[in-house]
Each structure stands twice: as C-alpha cells, then as structure tokens.
Amino acid sequence: MKLKYKGNMVQITGRLWSIITLIVLTLFLALCLFLSSGCATFSSNTKSEVVYSKQEWSTEYEDIFWFCIKEMGVDQSDILFERIGSERPPIYITSFKGIHKEYAKRMKEPFEKFYKMLREDQGKTHEEATQEIKNLTESVGAFFDPPTNDIYIGIDDSISGCRLRARTAHEISHYIQVVVYGRLPKKFSMAAYDAKLRREYASMSIERTFGLKNCPEEVKDWKFYMP
C-alpha cells in the first residue's frame, strides 16, 4: 500500500482503495438486507392474523357464573345442583374473524348435516343452502363448544364492557346447561334441533337479563342472533 502526497491532498492508491470499496459495498448490502427485512416484517405484521387469548378465571367470571346459576333456577335445594363442581370452562377472547373461523371449523360436521337437511327436506338450492350457512356463521359473535367446553368471545372496538360480560353470561349458561342437563344428541334430528333452539332462547334471555340489570340504557341497541 502506497500513499502519495501532493500538497495537502492525499491520493489513495492500491490496496487501500480496494478495502474502502469493499467496505462501502458491504454497508450497501447490509442496508438493502435491513430494508428488505423491515418491509417483510411490516408486511407480515399487517396481515390479519387471528389471535386467541385464553383468559384467567377471575372473580368477575365467577360472579357471572353464579348469576347464570341463579337465573337458571338451579339452587342448592335442587338435586341437580350437585352436578356443579369446581371446574370452570376455558374462555378465549378473539376477533370476530377469529370467531367465524373457529366456529366454522368446530361446526363442520353439523353444518354438513344441516346443508343436507336444507337441500333434501326444504328443497333449497346449493347456492341458497350455502348462503344460509354463511349468514349463520357470520352472525355469530360468541359460541360454546360442548365437546371441549371451550367458550369463544368475539370483540372489537364497538363492544362495550357490559355487552362483553352479557355475552359471556350467555355462553357460560350454555356450559351450565351441558353440566346440569347433559349434552344434546350428536345425531341430527328436528327434535334435537328444537331442543337446541330452546336452550338458545334461554341463554339469550340470560344475556338480556344481565344487560337490563347492569346497563339498561344499552340493551335497546343490542342485536340478538340465533345460531
């Protein structure tokens, strides 16, 4: 490596120039990789990924649980009360997209049977039956899954705290229905479907009663769906 001086100017020659060029290229490549990685990360973070947050069973959930017990008329003088133990259902909070995705997955087999009934018993076309199931799925804001006892609650910025607790009461009441009265038959029939509707109406009543007792000014704006 040679350094030639010309007045106050330093002329860089030979190996020193090569080293500087290599450093510049390395820094440029590193910058490109950083920007590329940053864009990739931003892109993946902006995808609407579904997150399921399992909740700790708090005193608030326990209060809602016993509110449901009382409203369902199962008290300590009832022989069925013995079936209520210390076990509590897992509760997951997610987005409405997460609710619809999970509900469609859990209801795959029942929906297939429901689709068959719509086609064969009610004479609906494929498009009509498919749309009815789609509408049903997208109307669900929360659900209870009897095989696992899991409860899923959907939230967004429009859901108030009181509405969230009321929906939780609705789903907890479904859990209590299973614990106290047993699961409905797996085999699809109109009788089983009618029994499901009766349980659903009872849970909707509990949800509404919870709202009337805790936030009556909100209840008039609530929409109740029948899954």
MODELLER restraints for C-alpha pairs under 7 A, 6 or more apart:
rsr = mdl.restraints
at = mdl.atoms
rsr.add(forms.Gaussian(group=physical.xy_distance, feature=features.Distance(at['CA:1:A'], at['CA:13:A']), mean=6.99, stdev=0.5))
rsr.add(forms.Gaussian(group=physical.xy_distance, feature=features.Distance(at['CA:1:A'], at['CA:14:A']), mean=5.59, stdev=0.5))
rsr.add(forms.Gaussian(group=physical.xy_distance, feature=features.Distance(at['CA:1:A'], at['CA:15:A']), mean=5.59, stdev=0.5))
rsr.add(forms.Gaussian(group=physical.xy_distance, feature=features.Distance(at['CA:1:A'], at['CA:16:A']), mean=6.49, stdev=0.5))
rsr.add(forms.Gaussian(group=physical.xy_distance, feature=features.Distance(at['CA:2:A'], at['CA:13:A']), mean=6.19, stdev=0.5))
rsr.add(forms.Gaussian(group=physical.xy_distance, feature=features.Distance(at['CA:2:A'], at['CA:14:A']), mean=6.66, stdev=0.5))
rsr.add(forms.Gaussian(group=physical.xy_distance, feature=features.Distance(at['CA:3:A'], at['CA:11:A']), mean=6.32, stdev=0.5))
rsr.add(forms.Gaussian(group=physical.xy_distance, feature=features.Distance(at['CA:3:A'], at['CA:12:A']), mean=5.93, stdev=0.5))
rsr.add(forms.Gaussian(group=physical.xy_distance, feature=features.Distance(at['CA:3:A'], at['CA:13:A']), mean=6.54, stdev=0.5))
rsr.add(forms.Gaussian(group=physical.xy_distance, feature=features.Distance(at['CA:4:A'], at['CA:10:A']), mean=6.36, stdev=0.5))
rsr.add(forms.Gaussian(group=physical.xy_distance, feature=features.Distance(at['CA:4:A'], at['CA:11:A']), mean=5.48, stdev=0.5))
rsr.add(forms.Gaussian(group=physical.xy_distance, feature=features.Distance(at['CA:5:A'], at['CA:11:A']), mean=6.31, stdev=0.5))
rsr.add(forms.Gaussian(group=physical.xy_distance, feature=features.Distance(at['CA:50:A'], at['CA:98:A']), mean=5.36, stdev=0.5))
rsr.add(forms.Gaussian(group=physical.xy_distance, feature=features.Distance(at['CA:51:A'], at['CA:94:A']), mean=5.97, stdev=0.5))
rsr.add(forms.Gaussian(group=physical.xy_distance, feature=features.Distance(at['CA:52:A'], at['CA:92:A']), mean=5.89, stdev=0.5))
rsr.add(forms.Gaussian(group=physical.xy_distance, feature=features.Distance(at['CA:52:A'], at['CA:93:A']), mean=5.81, stdev=0.5))
rsr.add(forms.Gaussian(group=physical.xy_distance, feature=features.Distance(at['CA:52:A'], at['CA:94:A']), mean=4.98, stdev=0.5))
rsr.add(forms.Gaussian(group=physical.xy_distance, feature=features.Distance(at['CA:53:A'], at['CA:92:A']), mean=5.26, stdev=0.5))
rsr.add(forms.Gaussian(group=physical.xy_distance, feature=features.Distance(at['CA:53:A'], at['CA:93:A']), mean=5.12, stdev=0.5))
rsr.add(forms.Gaussian(group=physical.xy_distance, feature=features.Distance(at['CA:53:A'], at['CA:94:A']), mean=6.39, stdev=0.5))
rsr.add(forms.Gaussian(group=physical.xy_distance, feature=features.Distance(at['CA:54:A'], at['CA:91:A']), mean=5.83, stdev=0.5))
rsr.add(forms.Gaussian(group=physical.xy_distance, feature=features.Distance(at['CA:54:A'], at['CA:92:A']), mean=4.42, stdev=0.5))
rsr.add(forms.Gaussian(group=physical.xy_distance, feature=features.Distance(at['CA:54:A'], at['CA:93:A']), mean=6.51, stdev=0.5))
rsr.add(forms.Gaussian(group=physical.xy_distance, feature=features.Distance(at['CA:55:A'], at['CA:91:A']), mean=5.57, stdev=0.5))
rsr.add(forms.Gaussian(group=physical.xy_distance, feature=features.Distance(at['CA:55:A'], at['CA:92:A']), mean=5.94, stdev=0.5))
rsr.add(forms.Gaussian(group=physical.xy_distance, feature=features.Distance(at['CA:64:A'], at['CA:169:A']), mean=5.84, stdev=0.5))
rsr.add(forms.Gaussian(group=physical.xy_distance, feature=features.Distance(at['CA:65:A'], at['CA:169:A']), mean=6.94, stdev=0.5))
rsr.add(forms.Gaussian(group=physical.xy_distance, feature=features.Distance(at['CA:65:A'], at['CA:172:A']), mean=6.44, stdev=0.5))
rsr.add(forms.Gaussian(group=physical.xy_distance, feature=features.Distance(at['CA:68:A'], at['CA:169:A']), mean=6.49, stdev=0.5))
rsr.add(forms.Gaussian(group=physical.xy_distance, feature=features.Distance(at['CA:68:A'], at['CA:173:A']), mean=5.75, stdev=0.5))
rsr.add(forms.Gaussian(group=physical.xy_distance, feature=features.Distance(at['CA:68:A'], at['CA:206:A']), mean=6.92, stdev=0.5))
rsr.add(forms.Gaussian(group=physical.xy_distance, feature=features.Distance(at['CA:71:A'], at['CA:206:A']), mean=6.81, stdev=0.5))
rsr.add(forms.Gaussian(group=physical.xy_distance, feature=features.Distance(at['CA:74:A'], at['CA:81:A']), mean=6.04, stdev=0.5))
rsr.add(forms.Gaussian(group=physical.xy_distance, feature=features.Distance(at['CA:75:A'], at['CA:81:A']), mean=6.13, stdev=0.5))
rsr.add(forms.Gaussian(group=physical.xy_distance, feature=features.Distance(at['CA:80:A'], at['CA:180:A']), mean=6.07, stdev=0.5))
rsr.add(forms.Gaussian(group=physical.xy_distance, feature=features.Distance(at['CA:83:A'], at['CA:179:A']), mean=6.58, stdev=0.5))
rsr.add(forms.Gaussian(group=physical.xy_distance, feature=features.Distance(at['CA:83:A'], at['CA:180:A']), mean=5.86, stdev=0.5))
rsr.add(forms.Gaussian(group=physical.xy_distance, feature=features.Distance(at['CA:84:A'], at['CA:179:A']), mean=6.83, stdev=0.5))
rsr.add(forms.Gaussian(group=physical.xy_distance, feature=features.Distance(at['CA:84:A'], at['CA:180:A']), mean=6.94, stdev=0.5))
rsr.add(forms.Gaussian(group=physical.xy_distance, feature=features.Distance(at['CA:89:A'], at['CA:149:A']), mean=5.57, stdev=0.5))
rsr.add(forms.Gaussian(group=physical.xy_distance, feature=features.Distance(at['CA:89:A'], at['CA:150:A']), mean=5.95, stdev=0.5))
rsr.add(forms.Gaussian(group=physical.xy_distance, feature=features.Distance(at['CA:89:A'], at['CA:151:A']), mean=6.81, stdev=0.5))
rsr.add(forms.Gaussian(group=physical.xy_distance, feature=features.Distance(at['CA:90:A'], at['CA:149:A']), mean=6.92, stdev=0.5))
rsr.add(forms.Gaussian(group=physical.xy_distance, feature=features.Distance(at['CA:90:A'], at['CA:150:A']), mean=5.14, stdev=0.5))
rsr.add(forms.Gaussian(group=physical.xy_distance, feature=features.Distance(at['CA:90:A'], at['CA:151:A']), mean=6.07, stdev=0.5))
rsr.add(forms.Gaussian(group=physical.xy_distance, feature=features.Distance(at['CA:91:A'], at['CA:150:A']), mean=6.17, stdev=0.5))
rsr.add(forms.Gaussian(group=physical.xy_distance, feature=features.Distance(at['CA:91:A'], at['CA:151:A']), mean=4.72, stdev=0.5))
rsr.add(forms.Gaussian(group=physical.xy_distance, feature=features.Distance(at['CA:91:A'], at['CA:152:A']), mean=5.97, stdev=0.5))
rsr.add(forms.Gaussian(group=physical.xy_distance, feature=features.Distance(at['CA:92:A'], at['CA:151:A']), mean=6.09, stdev=0.5))
rsr.add(forms.Gaussian(group=physical.xy_distance, feature=features.Distance(at['CA:92:A'], at['CA:152:A']), mean=4.83, stdev=0.5))
rsr.add(forms.Gaussian(group=physical.xy_distance, feature=features.Distance(at['CA:92:A'], at['CA:153:A']), mean=6.22, stdev=0.5))
rsr.add(forms.Gaussian(group=physical.xy_distance, feature=features.Distance(at['CA:93:A'], at['CA:152:A']), mean=5.96, stdev=0.5))
rsr.add(forms.Gaussian(group=physical.xy_distance, feature=features.Distance(at['CA:93:A'], at['CA:153:A']), mean=4.97, stdev=0.5))
rsr.add(forms.Gaussian(group=physical.xy_distance, feature=features.Distance(at['CA:93:A'], at['CA:154:A']), mean=6.04, stdev=0.5))
rsr.add(forms.Gaussian(group=physical.xy_distance, feature=features.Distance(at['CA:94:A'], at['CA:153:A']), mean=6.28, stdev=0.5))
rsr.add(forms.Gaussian(group=physical.xy_distance, feature=features.Distance(at['CA:94:A'], at['CA:154:A']), mean=5.12, stdev=0.5))
rsr.add(forms.Gaussian(group=physical.xy_distance, feature=features.Distance(at['CA:94:A'], at['CA:155:A']), mean=6.30, stdev=0.5))
rsr.add(forms.Gaussian(group=physical.xy_distance, feature=features.Distance(at['CA:95:A'], at['CA:154:A']), mean=4.97, stdev=0.5))
rsr.add(forms.Gaussian(group=physical.xy_distance, feature=features.Distance(at['CA:95:A'], at['CA:155:A']), mean=5.33, stdev=0.5))
rsr.add(forms.Gaussian(group=physical.xy_distance, feature=features.Distance(at['CA:95:A'], at['CA:156:A']), mean=6.48, stdev=0.5))
rsr.add(forms.Gaussian(group=physical.xy_distance, feature=features.Distance(at['CA:96:A'], at['CA:141:A']), mean=6.45, stdev=0.5))
rsr.add(forms.Gaussian(group=physical.xy_distance, feature=features.Distance(at['CA:96:A'], at['CA:154:A']), mean=4.82, stdev=0.5))
rsr.add(forms.Gaussian(group=physical.xy_distance, feature=features.Distance(at['CA:96:A'], at['CA:155:A']), mean=6.27, stdev=0.5))
rsr.add(forms.Gaussian(group=physical.xy_distance, feature=features.Distance(at['CA:99:A'], at['CA:141:A']), mean=6.72, stdev=0.5))
rsr.add(forms.Gaussian(group=physical.xy_distance, feature=features.Distance(at['CA:99:A'], at['CA:142:A']), mean=6.62, stdev=0.5))
rsr.add(forms.Gaussian(group=physical.xy_distance, feature=features.Distance(at['CA:99:A'], at['CA:152:A']), mean=6.72, stdev=0.5))
rsr.add(forms.Gaussian(group=physical.xy_distance, feature=features.Distance(at['CA:99:A'], at['CA:154:A']), mean=5.79, stdev=0.5))
rsr.add(forms.Gaussian(group=physical.xy_distance, feature=features.Distance(at['CA:100:A'], at['CA:137:A']), mean=5.87, stdev=0.5))
rsr.add(forms.Gaussian(group=physical.xy_distance, feature=features.Distance(at['CA:100:A'], at['CA:138:A']), mean=5.99, stdev=0.5))
rsr.add(forms.Gaussian(group=physical.xy_distance, feature=features.Distance(at['CA:100:A'], at['CA:140:A']), mean=6.84, stdev=0.5))
rsr.add(forms.Gaussian(group=physical.xy_distance, feature=features.Distance(at['CA:103:A'], at['CA:137:A']), mean=6.93, stdev=0.5))
rsr.add(forms.Gaussian(group=physical.xy_distance, feature=features.Distance(at['CA:104:A'], at['CA:137:A']), mean=6.58, stdev=0.5))
rsr.add(forms.Gaussian(group=physical.xy_distance, feature=features.Distance(at['CA:115:A'], at['CA:129:A']), mean=5.92, stdev=0.5))
rsr.add(forms.Gaussian(group=physical.xy_distance, feature=features.Distance(at['CA:118:A'], at['CA:124:A']), mean=5.74, stdev=0.5))
rsr.add(forms.Gaussian(group=physical.xy_distance, feature=features.Distance(at['CA:118:A'], at['CA:129:A']), mean=5.96, stdev=0.5))
rsr.add(forms.Gaussian(group=physical.xy_distance, feature=features.Distance(at['CA:119:A'], at['CA:125:A']), mean=6.27, stdev=0.5))
rsr.add(forms.Gaussian(group=physical.xy_distance, feature=features.Distance(at['CA:119:A'], at['CA:129:A']), mean=6.72, stdev=0.5))
rsr.add(forms.Gaussian(group=physical.xy_distance, feature=features.Distance(at['CA:136:A'], at['CA:227:A']), mean=6.16, stdev=0.5))
rsr.add(forms.Gaussian(group=physical.xy_distance, feature=features.Distance(at['CA:139:A'], at['CA:225:A']), mean=6.46, stdev=0.5))
rsr.add(forms.Gaussian(group=physical.xy_distance, feature=features.Distance(at['CA:140:A'], at['CA:227:A']), mean=6.45, stdev=0.5))
rsr.add(forms.Gaussian(group=physical.xy_distance, feature=features.Distance(at['CA:141:A'], at['CA:153:A']), mean=6.57, stdev=0.5))
rsr.add(forms.Gaussian(group=physical.xy_distance, feature=features.Distance(at['CA:141:A'], at['CA:154:A']), mean=5.27, stdev=0.5))
rsr.add(forms.Gaussian(group=physical.xy_distance, feature=features.Distance(at['CA:142:A'], at['CA:152:A']), mean=5.40, stdev=0.5))
rsr.add(forms.Gaussian(group=physical.xy_distance, feature=features.Distance(at['CA:142:A'], at['CA:153:A']), mean=4.37, stdev=0.5))
rsr.add(forms.Gaussian(group=physical.xy_distance, feature=features.Distance(at['CA:142:A'], at['CA:154:A']), mean=5.58, stdev=0.5))
rsr.add(forms.Gaussian(group=physical.xy_distance, feature=features.Distance(at['CA:143:A'], at['CA:151:A']), mean=5.93, stdev=0.5))
rsr.add(forms.Gaussian(group=physical.xy_distance, feature=features.Distance(at['CA:143:A'], at['CA:152:A']), mean=5.42, stdev=0.5))
rsr.add(forms.Gaussian(group=physical.xy_distance, feature=features.Distance(at['CA:143:A'], at['CA:153:A']), mean=6.74, stdev=0.5))
rsr.add(forms.Gaussian(group=physical.xy_distance, feature=features.Distance(at['CA:143:A'], at['CA:171:A']), mean=6.15, stdev=0.5))
rsr.add(forms.Gaussian(group=physical.xy_distance, feature=features.Distance(at['CA:144:A'], at['CA:150:A']), mean=5.88, stdev=0.5))
rsr.add(forms.Gaussian(group=physical.xy_distance, feature=features.Distance(at['CA:144:A'], at['CA:151:A']), mean=4.53, stdev=0.5))
rsr.add(forms.Gaussian(group=physical.xy_distance, feature=features.Distance(at['CA:144:A'], at['CA:152:A']), mean=6.46, stdev=0.5))
rsr.add(forms.Gaussian(group=physical.xy_distance, feature=features.Distance(at['CA:144:A'], at['CA:171:A']), mean=5.60, stdev=0.5))
rsr.add(forms.Gaussian(group=physical.xy_distance, feature=features.Distance(at['CA:144:A'], at['CA:174:A']), mean=6.60, stdev=0.5))
rsr.add(forms.Gaussian(group=physical.xy_distance, feature=features.Distance(at['CA:144:A'], at['CA:175:A']), mean=7.00, stdev=0.5))
rsr.add(forms.Gaussian(group=physical.xy_distance, feature=features.Distance(at['CA:145:A'], at['CA:151:A']), mean=6.40, stdev=0.5))
rsr.add(forms.Gaussian(group=physical.xy_distance, feature=features.Distance(at['CA:149:A'], at['CA:175:A']), mean=6.61, stdev=0.5))
rsr.add(forms.Gaussian(group=physical.xy_distance, feature=features.Distance(at['CA:151:A'], at['CA:171:A']), mean=6.53, stdev=0.5))
rsr.add(forms.Gaussian(group=physical.xy_distance, feature=features.Distance(at['CA:153:A'], at['CA:168:A']), mean=6.99, stdev=0.5))
rsr.add(forms.Gaussian(group=physical.xy_distance, feature=features.Distance(at['CA:162:A'], at['CA:211:A']), mean=6.92, stdev=0.5))
rsr.add(forms.Gaussian(group=physical.xy_distance, feature=features.Distance(at['CA:162:A'], at['CA:215:A']), mean=6.54, stdev=0.5))
rsr.add(forms.Gaussian(group=physical.xy_distance, feature=features.Distance(at['CA:166:A'], at['CA:207:A']), mean=4.87, stdev=0.5))
rsr.add(forms.Gaussian(group=physical.xy_distance, feature=features.Distance(at['CA:166:A'], at['CA:210:A']), mean=5.68, stdev=0.5))
rsr.add(forms.Gaussian(group=physical.xy_distance, feature=features.Distance(at['CA:166:A'], at['CA:211:A']), mean=6.08, stdev=0.5))
rsr.add(forms.Gaussian(group=physical.xy_distance, feature=features.Distance(at['CA:167:A'], at['CA:207:A']), mean=6.01, stdev=0.5))
rsr.add(forms.Gaussian(group=physical.xy_distance, feature=features.Distance(at['CA:169:A'], at['CA:206:A']), mean=6.94, stdev=0.5))
rsr.add(forms.Gaussian(group=physical.xy_distance, feature=features.Distance(at['CA:169:A'], at['CA:207:A']), mean=5.97, stdev=0.5))
rsr.add(forms.Gaussian(group=physical.xy_distance, feature=features.Distance(at['CA:170:A'], at['CA:203:A']), mean=4.92, stdev=0.5))
rsr.add(forms.Gaussian(group=physical.xy_distance, feature=features.Distance(at['CA:170:A'], at['CA:204:A']), mean=6.23, stdev=0.5))
rsr.add(forms.Gaussian(group=physical.xy_distance, feature=features.Distance(at['CA:170:A'], at['CA:206:A']), mean=6.12, stdev=0.5))
rsr.add(forms.Gaussian(group=physical.xy_distance, feature=features.Distance(at['CA:170:A'], at['CA:207:A']), mean=5.01, stdev=0.5))
rsr.add(forms.Gaussian(group=physical.xy_distance, feature=features.Distance(at['CA:173:A'], at['CA:203:A']), mean=5.96, stdev=0.5))
rsr.add(forms.Gaussian(group=physical.xy_distance, feature=features.Distance(at['CA:174:A'], at['CA:203:A']), mean=6.70, stdev=0.5))
rsr.add(forms.Gaussian(group=physical.xy_distance, feature=features.Distance(at['CA:184:A'], at['CA:192:A']), mean=6.55, stdev=0.5))
rsr.add(forms.Gaussian(group=physical.xy_distance, feature=features.Distance(at['CA:185:A'], at['CA:192:A']), mean=6.44, stdev=0.5))
rsr.add(forms.Gaussian(group=physical.xy_distance, feature=features.Distance(at['CA:211:A'], at['CA:219:A']), mean=5.96, stdev=0.5))
rsr.add(forms.Gaussian(group=physical.xy_distance, feature=features.Distance(at['CA:212:A'], at['CA:219:A']), mean=6.52, stdev=0.5))
